Amino acid sequence: MALIELGGIERIFTLGDSQVHALQSVALRVEAGEYLSVMGPSGSGKSTLLNLLGLLDRPNAGRYHLEGRDVTTLDADEQAAVRRERIGFVFQSFHLVARLSAAENVALPLMLAGVPAAERHARVSAALRDFGLEDRAGHRPDQLSGGQRQRVAIARATIMRPALLLADEPTGNLDRATGQEVTRLLEELNAGGVTLIVVTHDPAMGARARRCIRMEDGRIVDDLRQTPADTFANP
């Protein structure tokens, strides 16, 4: 059974008197544990696709099966539960809660899921240790570097042990060295069994995935298996 199966996905936005077909007849099958990059020019539908995969948006037509379940038929609360428990998100702009410490940001999904305090504390402590953030547990986002903020974001995205990790330009706001560190971290999670889908404009990052999807005008125009490039070898 595939982790993701999309068929006949359509997403249409109405802008004034006109309609924009952000996704057109999209079909996609992703097996558990895959590592995909999604590429294409601005406006090609990459982020719309990611939002649909992450249940942040609904298609106008088509079907989306996640772990064998048709998630397009679920109501808002049911989708929120799937999103919270099975899907992690990493964004270019981190999306951390400014008033919360690093530890509190990481703990947030556990709190929303009703995980007991003792277990929550143990899991957050382990995550901060695993991501090299133990000495930053009490720091707010504005007291952290860009790389540290992204590590907090990845720790938060994976604290519920999701099956699917979606990353939208995860290195876009980082310098080269920090971006490489974050990319390695995402790839280690994928090596541990998490399915990783990365939207990127960066050809070097796109080349690191084992499968590259290219989009144009809301359609998947290429779906290529590739030998991952070691783009860190020659800085």
C-alpha contacts under 8 A as a table, 3 or more apart, distances in Angstrom:
res1	aa1	res2	aa2	distance
1	M	31	E	7.63
1	M	67	E	7.28
1	M	68	G	6.81
2	A	5	E	6.56
2	A	29	R	6.66
2	A	30	V	5.93
2	A	31	E	4.62
2	A	32	A	6.43
2	A	66	L	7.97
2	A	67	E	6.65
2	A	68	G	7.25
3	L	29	R	7.76
3	L	30	V	5.85
3	L	31	E	5.14
3	L	32	A	5.09
3	L	65	H	7.79
3	L	66	L	5.56
3	L	67	E	4.63
3	L	68	G	7.05
4	I	28	L	7.46
4	I	29	R	5.52
4	I	30	V	4.98
4	I	31	E	6.74
4	I	64	Y	7.25
4	I	65	H	5.76
4	I	66	L	4.86
4	I	67	E	6.45
4	I	68	G	7.78
5	E	27	A	7.49
5	E	28	L	5.77
5	E	29	R	4.57
5	E	30	V	6.62
5	E	63	R	7.87
5	E	64	Y	5.79
5	E	65	H	5.07
5	E	66	L	6.70
6	L	9	I	6.59
6	L	26	V	6.93
6	L	27	A	4.90
6	L	28	L	4.92
6	L	29	R	6.36
6	L	62	G	7.42
6	L	63	R	5.74
6	L	64	Y	4.69
6	L	65	H	6.52
7	G	25	S	7.35
7	G	26	V	6.26
7	G	27	A	4.43
7	G	28	L	6.77
7	G	62	G	5.58
7	G	63	R	5.33
7	G	64	Y	6.76
8	G	24	Q	7.59
8	G	25	S	4.45
8	G	26	V	5.35
8	G	27	A	5.80
8	G	61	A	6.89
8	G	62	G	4.45
8	G	63	R	6.70
9	I	23	L	6.79
9	I	24	Q	6.40
9	I	25	S	5.18
9	I	26	V	4.80
9	I	27	A	6.68
9	I	59	P	6.30
9	I	60	N	7.51
9	I	61	A	5.58
9	I	62	G	4.18
9	I	63	R	6.41
9	I	64	Y	7.85
10	E	21	H	7.41
10	E	22	A	7.60
10	E	23	L	5.03
10	E	24	Q	4.88
10	E	25	S	5.79
10	E	26	V	6.87
10	E	59	P	5.68
10	E	60	N	5.50
10	E	61	A	5.04
10	E	62	G	6.30
11	R	21	H	6.02
11	R	22	A	5.46
11	R	23	L	4.84
11	R	24	Q	6.86
11	R	58	R	7.78
11	R	59	P	4.96
11	R	60	N	5.18
11	R	61	A	7.11
12	I	19	Q	6.47
12	I	20	V	5.51
12	I	21	H	4.55
12	I	22	A	5.72
12	I	23	L	7.01
12	I	59	P	7.92
12	I	60	N	6.60
13	F	19	Q	5.66
13	F	20	V	5.09
13	F	21	H	6.57
13	F	22	A	6.99
14	T	17	D	7.16
14	T	18	S	5.90
14	T	19	Q	4.47
14	T	20	V	6.23
15	L	18	S	5.37
15	L	19	Q	5.97
15	L	20	V	7.17
16	G	19	Q	7.95
21	H	24	Q	6.36
21	H	217	D	7.93
21	H	218	G	6.68
22	A	43	G	7.75
22	A	44	S	7.30
22	A	45	G	5.41
22	A	48	T	6.92
22	A	217	D	7.08
22	A	218	G	4.92
23	L	26	V	6.55
23	L	45	G	5.98
23	L	48	T	7.41
23	L	49	L	7.34
23	L	217	D	7.51
23	L	218	G	3.99
23	L	219	R	6.11
24	Q	218	G	5.31
24	Q	219	R	5.46
25	S	219	R	6.85
26	V	218	G	7.88
26	V	219	R	6.04
26	V	220	I	6.52
27	A	220	I	7.96
30	V	34	E	6.80
31	E	34	E	5.87
31	E	195	T	7.96
32	A	163	A	7.72
32	A	193	G	7.64
32	A	194	V	7.48
32	A	195	T	5.70
33	G	190	N	6.54
33	G	191	A	7.78
33	G	193	G	5.03
33	G	194	V	5.41
33	G	195	T	4.24
33	G	196	L	7.27
34	E	190	N	7.58
34	E	194	V	7.85
34	E	195	T	5.09
34	E	196	L	6.34
34	E	210	R	7.56
34	E	211	R	7.94
35	Y	190	N	6.86
35	Y	195	T	6.08
35	Y	196	L	4.77
35	Y	197	I	5.95
35	Y	209	A	5.46
35	Y	210	R	5.75
35	Y	211	R	6.45
36	L	196	L	6.26
36	L	197	I	4.77
36	L	198	V	6.23
36	L	209	A	5.37
36	L	210	R	6.29
36	L	211	R	4.83
36	L	212	C	5.61
36	L	213	I	7.17
37	S	197	I	5.76
37	S	198	V	4.73
37	S	199	V	5.80
37	S	200	T	6.97
37	S	205	M	7.94
37	S	206	G	5.24
37	S	207	A	7.86
37	S	209	A	5.75
37	S	211	R	6.43
37	S	212	C	4.84
37	S	213	I	6.13
38	V	46	K	6.53
38	V	197	I	7.25
38	V	198	V	6.04
38	V	199	V	4.67
38	V	200	T	6.38
38	V	206	G	7.30
38	V	212	C	6.01
38	V	213	I	4.82
38	V	214	R	5.84
38	V	215	M	7.34
39	M	46	K	6.89
39	M	199	V	6.17
39	M	200	T	5.74
39	M	201	H	6.09
39	M	206	G	7.09
39	M	212	C	7.34
39	M	213	I	6.17
39	M	214	R	4.76
39	M	215	M	6.18
40	G	44	S	5.94
40	G	46	K	7.08
40	G	201	H	6.98
40	G	214	R	5.35
40	G	215	M	4.93
40	G	216	E	6.08
41	P	44	S	5.59
41	P	201	H	7.52
41	P	215	M	7.66
41	P	216	E	6.95
42	S	45	G	7.82
43	G	46	K	7.54
43	G	216	E	7.98
43	G	217	D	7.06
43	G	218	G	7.90
44	S	215	M	5.65
44	S	216	E	4.57
44	S	217	D	4.68
44	S	218	G	5.18
44	S	219	R	7.52
45	G	48	T	5.13
45	G	49	L	6.03
45	G	215	M	6.77
45	G	216	E	7.22
45	G	217	D	6.74
45	G	218	G	4.71
45	G	219	R	7.45
46	K	49	L	5.24
46	K	50	L	6.34
46	K	199	V	6.55
46	K	215	M	6.82
46	K	218	G	7.87
47	S	50	L	4.90
47	S	51	N	6.07
47	S	168	D	7.23
47	S	199	V	7.20
48	T	51	N	5.08
48	T	52	L	6.27
48	T	57	D	7.98
49	L	52	L	5.16
49	L	53	L	6.19
50	L	53	L	5.05
50	L	54	G	6.07
50	L	166	L	7.02
50	L	168	D	7.70
50	L	199	V	7.68
51	N	54	G	5.02
51	N	55	L	6.14
51	N	56	L	4.98
51	N	57	D	5.61
52	L	55	L	5.02
52	L	56	L	5.89
52	L	57	D	4.94
52	L	58	R	5.91
52	L	59	P	6.95
53	L	56	L	7.70
54	G	57	D	7.66
54	G	83	R	6.56
54	G	87	I	6.54
54	G	89	F	7.75
54	G	166	L	7.27
55	L	58	R	6.74
55	L	79	Q	6.58
55	L	80	A	7.75
55	L	83	R	6.42
58	R	72	T	6.96
59	P	62	G	6.77
59	P	72	T	7.85
63	R	70	D	6.90
63	R	72	T	6.43
64	Y	70	D	5.70
64	Y	71	V	6.05
64	Y	72	T	5.96
65	H	68	G	5.39
65	H	69	R	4.94
65	H	70	D	4.31
65	H	71	V	5.89
65	H	72	T	7.73
66	L	69	R	5.22
66	L	70	D	6.53
66	L	71	V	6.51
70	D	73	T	6.07
70	D	74	L	7.65
71	V	74	L	5.37
71	V	79	Q	6.90
74	L	77	D	7.92
74	L	78	E	5.59
74	L	79	Q	5.83
75	D	78	E	5.33
75	D	79	Q	6.14
76	A	79	Q	5.13
76	A	80	A	6.11
77	D	80	A	5.02
77	D	81	A	6.33
78	E	81	A	5.15
78	E	82	V	6.43
79	Q	82	V	5.12
79	Q	83	R	6.05
80	A	83	R	4.99
80	A	84	R	6.01
81	A	84	R	5.11
81	A	85	E	6.08
82	V	85	E	5.26
82	V	86	R	5.51
82	V	87	I	7.13
83	R	86	R	5.68
83	R	87	I	5.03
83	R	88	G	7.53
84	R	87	I	6.24
84	R	88	G	7.54
84	R	109	P	6.86
84	R	113	A	7.53
84	R	160	M	7.51
85	E	160	M	5.88
85	E	161	R	7.52
85	E	162	P	6.09
86	R	160	M	7.46
86	R	161	R	7.27
86	R	162	P	4.17
86	R	163	A	5.29
86	R	164	L	6.38
87	I	157	A	7.82
87	I	162	P	5.04
87	I	163	A	6.25
87	I	164	L	4.90
87	I	165	L	5.87
87	I	166	L	7.45
88	G	157	A	4.35
88	G	158	T	5.86
88	G	162	P	5.99
88	G	164	L	6.21
88	G	165	L	4.62
88	G	166	L	6.11
89	F	154	I	7.70
89	F	157	A	5.39
89	F	165	L	5.90
89	F	166	L	4.94
89	F	167	A	5.88
89	F	168	D	7.98
90	V	94	F	6.75
90	V	150	Q	7.86
90	V	153	A	6.28
90	V	154	I	6.08
90	V	157	A	6.55
90	V	165	L	7.60
90	V	166	L	6.21
90	V	167	A	4.54
90	V	168	D	6.30
90	V	170	P	6.22
91	F	94	F	5.12
91	F	95	H	6.80
91	F	167	A	5.89
91	F	168	D	5.00
91	F	169	E	6.46
91	F	170	P	5.47
92	Q	168	D	6.04
92	Q	169	E	5.05
92	Q	170	P	4.61
92	Q	171	T	6.37
92	Q	172	G	5.58
92	Q	173	N	6.16
93	S	173	N	6.96
94	F	149	R	6.62
94	F	150	Q	5.84
94	F	153	A	5.90
95	H	153	A	7.52
96	L	105	N	6.59
96	L	141	P	6.90
96	L	149	R	7.75
96	L	153	A	6.75
97	V	100	L	5.61
97	V	105	N	6.50
97	V	141	P	7.62
98	A	101	S	7.87
98	A	140	R	6.48
98	A	141	P	5.80
98	A	142	D	7.17
99	R	140	R	6.58
99	R	141	P	7.95
100	L	103	A	7.92
100	L	104	E	5.56
100	L	105	N	5.92
100	L	140	R	5.83
100	L	141	P	7.67
101	S	104	E	5.05
101	S	105	N	6.11
101	S	137	A	6.55
101	S	138	G	5.08
101	S	139	H	5.03
101	S	140	R	4.23
101	S	141	P	6.89
102	A	105	N	5.16
102	A	106	V	6.30
102	A	136	R	6.69
102	A	137	A	5.04
102	A	138	G	6.03
102	A	139	H	5.75
102	A	140	R	5.88
102	A	141	P	6.82
102	A	152	V	6.25
103	A	106	V	5.19
103	A	107	A	6.13
103	A	124	V	6.57
103	A	125	S	7.81
103	A	128	L	7.38
103	A	137	A	4.84
103	A	138	G	6.44
104	E	107	A	4.95
104	E	108	L	6.12
105	N	108	L	5.30
105	N	152	V	7.45
105	N	153	A	7.93
105	N	156	R	6.62
106	V	109	P	7.16
106	V	124	V	6.44
106	V	152	V	6.55
106	V	153	A	7.35
106	V	155	A	6.08
106	V	156	R	4.12
106	V	157	A	7.89
106	V	159	I	7.03
107	A	110	L	5.34
107	A	111	M	6.25
107	A	120	R	6.68
107	A	121	H	7.81
107	A	124	V	6.03
107	A	156	R	6.96
107	A	159	I	7.73
108	L	111	M	5.12
108	L	112	L	6.27
108	L	156	R	7.49
109	P	112	L	5.08
109	P	113	A	6.15
109	P	156	R	7.12
109	P	159	I	7.41
109	P	160	M	7.03
110	L	113	A	5.03
110	L	114	G	6.25
110	L	115	V	5.32
110	L	120	R	6.31
110	L	159	I	7.48
110	L	160	M	6.92
111	M	114	G	5.10
111	M	115	V	5.89
111	M	116	P	7.95
111	M	120	R	7.61
112	L	115	V	7.78
115	V	119	E	6.75
115	V	120	R	6.04
116	P	119	E	5.58
116	P	120	R	6.01
117	A	120	R	4.90
117	A	121	H	6.03
118	A	121	H	5.25
118	A	122	A	6.34
119	E	122	A	5.12
119	E	123	R	6.12
120	R	123	R	5.27
120	R	124	V	6.07
121	H	124	V	5.23
121	H	125	S	6.04
122	A	125	S	5.23
122	A	126	A	6.21
123	R	126	A	5.13
123	R	127	A	6.13
123	R	159	I	7.35
124	V	127	A	5.04
124	V	128	L	6.12
124	V	159	I	7.44
125	S	128	L	5.24
125	S	129	R	6.21
125	S	134	E	7.44
126	A	129	R	5.11
126	A	130	D	6.09
127	A	130	D	4.99
127	A	131	F	6.11
127	A	155	A	6.15
127	A	159	I	7.11
128	L	131	F	5.22
128	L	132	G	6.05
128	L	133	L	4.73
128	L	134	E	5.15
128	L	137	A	7.10
128	L	152	V	7.89
128	L	155	A	7.26
129	R	132	G	5.15
129	R	133	L	5.88
129	R	134	E	5.20
130	D	133	L	7.68
131	F	151	R	6.47
131	F	152	V	7.81
131	F	155	A	6.96
132	G	135	D	7.95
133	L	136	R	5.11
133	L	137	A	6.31
133	L	148	Q	7.50
133	L	151	R	7.96
133	L	152	V	7.71
134	E	137	A	5.52
135	D	138	G	7.82
136	R	139	H	5.26
136	R	144	L	7.78
139	H	143	Q	5.81
139	H	144	L	6.91
140	R	143	Q	5.41
140	R	144	L	6.90
141	P	144	L	5.25
141	P	149	R	6.22
142	D	145	S	7.88
144	L	147	G	7.99
144	L	148	Q	5.73
144	L	149	R	5.98
145	S	148	Q	5.13
145	S	149	R	6.16
146	G	149	R	5.10
146	G	150	Q	6.25
146	G	173	N	7.47
146	G	174	L	6.32
147	G	150	Q	5.15
147	G	151	R	6.21
147	G	174	L	6.83
147	G	178	T	5.66
147	G	179	G	7.55
147	G	181	E	8.00
147	G	182	V	7.18
148	Q	151	R	5.02
148	Q	152	V	6.20
149	R	152	V	5.05
149	R	153	A	6.19
150	Q	153	A	4.84
150	Q	154	I	6.14
150	Q	170	P	7.80
150	Q	182	V	7.35
151	R	154	I	5.03
151	R	155	A	6.06
151	R	182	V	7.12
152	V	155	A	5.03
152	V	156	R	6.12
153	A	156	R	5.08
153	A	157	A	6.08
154	I	157	A	4.88
154	I	158	T	6.20
155	A	158	T	5.34
155	A	159	I	5.89
156	R	159	I	5.32
157	A	160	M	7.34
157	A	162	P	7.97
157	A	165	L	7.49
158	T	161	R	5.11
158	T	162	P	6.03
158	T	165	L	7.66
159	I	162	P	7.81
162	P	165	L	6.92
162	P	194	V	7.20
163	A	194	V	5.47
163	A	195	T	6.19
164	L	194	V	5.92
164	L	195	T	4.83
164	L	196	L	6.22
164	L	197	I	7.83
165	L	194	V	6.71
165	L	195	T	6.03
165	L	196	L	4.99
165	L	197	I	6.39
166	L	196	L	6.16
166	L	197	I	5.07
166	L	198	V	6.07
167	A	170	P	5.64
167	A	196	L	7.64
167	A	197	I	6.24
167	A	198	V	4.69
167	A	199	V	6.21
168	D	198	V	5.96
168	D	199	V	4.84
168	D	200	T	6.68
169	E	172	G	5.19
169	E	198	V	7.08
169	E	199	V	5.64
169	E	200	T	4.91
169	E	201	H	7.34
170	P	173	N	7.67
170	P	179	G	7.98
170	P	182	V	7.80
170	P	198	V	7.80
170	P	200	T	7.90
171	T	174	L	5.24
171	T	175	D	7.85
171	T	178	T	7.93
171	T	179	G	4.87
171	T	182	V	7.04
171	T	183	T	7.49
172	G	179	G	7.85
174	L	178	T	5.91
174	L	179	G	5.39
175	D	178	T	5.45
175	D	179	G	5.86
176	R	179	G	5.02
176	R	180	Q	6.19
177	A	180	Q	5.18
177	A	181	E	6.40
178	T	181	E	4.99
178	T	182	V	6.28
179	G	182	V	5.13
179	G	183	T	6.09
180	Q	183	T	5.00
180	Q	184	R	6.13
180	Q	232	F	7.22
181	E	184	R	5.24
181	E	185	L	6.31
182	V	185	L	5.00
182	V	186	L	6.29
183	T	186	L	5.14
183	T	187	E	6.16
184	R	187	E	5.02
184	R	188	E	6.10
185	L	188	E	5.12
185	L	189	L	6.46
186	L	189	L	5.18
186	L	190	N	6.38
186	L	196	L	7.73
187	E	190	N	4.89
187	E	191	A	6.10
187	E	196	L	7.99
188	E	191	A	4.94
188	E	192	G	6.28
189	L	192	G	5.00
189	L	193	G	6.73
189	L	194	V	5.86
190	N	193	G	5.20
190	N	194	V	4.58
190	N	195	T	5.87
190	N	196	L	5.94
191	A	194	V	7.15
198	V	206	G	7.95
200	T	203	P	7.71
200	T	205	M	7.09
200	T	206	G	6.55
201	H	206	G	7.73
202	D	205	M	5.41
202	D	206	G	6.21
203	P	206	G	4.90
203	P	207	A	6.02
204	A	207	A	5.21
204	A	208	R	6.76
204	A	229	A	7.89
204	A	231	T	5.95
205	M	208	R	5.33
205	M	209	A	7.45
205	M	231	T	7.46
206	G	209	A	5.93
206	G	212	C	6.72
207	A	210	R	7.80
207	A	212	C	7.46
207	A	226	Q	7.86
207	A	228	P	5.92
207	A	229	A	5.48
207	A	231	T	7.71
208	R	228	P	4.50
208	R	229	A	4.95
208	R	230	D	6.58
208	R	231	T	6.97
209	A	212	C	6.53
209	A	226	Q	7.49
209	A	227	T	7.91
209	A	228	P	5.47
209	A	229	A	7.86
210	R	225	R	5.97
210	R	226	Q	5.20
210	R	227	T	5.92
210	R	228	P	5.32
211	R	223	D	7.15
211	R	224	L	5.58
211	R	225	R	4.43
211	R	226	Q	5.63
212	C	222	D	7.74
212	C	223	D	5.86
212	C	224	L	5.24
212	C	225	R	6.50
212	C	226	Q	7.26
213	I	220	I	6.77
213	I	221	V	7.69
213	I	222	D	5.58
213	I	223	D	4.51
213	I	224	L	6.39
214	R	220	I	5.84
214	R	221	V	5.80
214	R	222	D	5.02
214	R	223	D	6.55
215	M	218	G	6.43
215	M	219	R	5.42
215	M	220	I	4.50
215	M	221	V	5.53
215	M	222	D	7.08
216	E	219	R	5.45
216	E	220	I	6.59
216	E	221	V	6.49
220	I	223	D	7.23
230	D	233	A	5.76
231	T	234	N	6.67
231	T	235	P	7.82
232	F	235	P	6.02
